[in-house]
Amino acid sequence: MKDATIVYTDLFPIKYDLVANHTKYGFDKPLMICCGYGGPPYNYDFNKGCQSPGVTACDNGSKFVSWDGVHLTEAANAVVAAAILSSQYSKPQLKFDQFCRV
C-alpha cells in the first residue's frame, strides 16, 4: 500500500465535548441511555440488555447520546462524524477531500 495515507483521529476529546456540552448539540440527558432498564439517572442495568424482556427504547433517541450504554445514537454519531470530517482532531490535519483523486 505504497499510496496509503494513515490519519489518526483522537475520538476522546470529541466524545468528551459531546457529553460535557450536550445542550450545545441538542441532547437532554448525556449519561442516560435510550434503550435500557432502571430509569434515571442512567437507565442502565448490566443484567438487562436492550433486547431483554421489559426493556424499552425511549420515544426520541435524538435527545440521547447513548443508545444502549455501549453504542452512540444516530444523532450523537452525526456529531462525531462532523467533528472527524472537520479534521480538527486528526493528525495530520488533512481535509478528507484531499484523499480523493478525481
N, C-alpha and C positions, 0 to 999 in steps of 0.2 A: 504494500500500500504506500508506494512512494509519494503519491499526491495527497495523502491523508493529512488533515489538519485536526489536531486534538484541541478542544476548547474545554477548559474546566469551568464549571459554573457552581458557585457556592450557594446552595439552597438554604442553608441555615438562616442567614440574615433576611432572606425573602420570607420564609415561613415565620420567623420571629416577628417581623414587621406586620405580617398578616394578623397575628394574634394580638400583639401589643397595640396596634392601631386599627382594630377590627371595624370600628364605626366609620372610619375613613373609606372603607371598602364596602360598607353596607351590611355588615354582619352584626347580629344582635348578641349571640352567645358564643364567644370564641372557644370555650372549653367544653361546651355541652355538645354531645353527638346527636345527629339527626335520627339515626336508626339504632335504638338501644332500649335499655330497660333500667328502671330505677328512679327516673325523674331527676330534678335538679340536685346538685349543681352540675353533674356530669352526664347523667342519663346513661351510665355505663355499669354493667355487671359482667365481670370476667367470665362467669359461667353461662351467660346468655348472649349468644351472638345474634347478629341481625336476622338470621333465618330461624331462630328458636321460637317455639310457641309462646304467645303472649307478648312478643316483641313487635313494636310498631314503628313505622317511619313517621317522621314529622310531616306536617302538611306543606311546608315551604322550605325545601332544602337550601334555597338560595340565601337564607338568613343564617346558615350554619357553616362553620369552617370544616368540621369533620363529619363524614358520613357515618362511620362505624367505629371510630376510635383508632383506626389504622389508616383509612383512605380519606383523602380530602373530597369535599363535594365538588360538583361540576363548577359551581361559582368560584370556589376557592382555587381550583385548578386553573381557571381562566386568569385569575390574578397572578398566580405563579408563572404561568406561560407568558403573560405580558411582560413580567419582570425579566424572565430569561431572554425573551426576544429583544429586549431593550439593550442587551449586552452589558449593562451596568455592573452586573455581578459576575462577569466572565473574564477569564484570563486566557489568552489575550482578548482585549476588548474589540472584537471584530463584529461588524454587523453581519447577520446571517445571510443577507443578500450577496455578500462577498464570496460566499461558498458556491454560488450558483453560476455556472458558465452557460451562457445562452448563445 
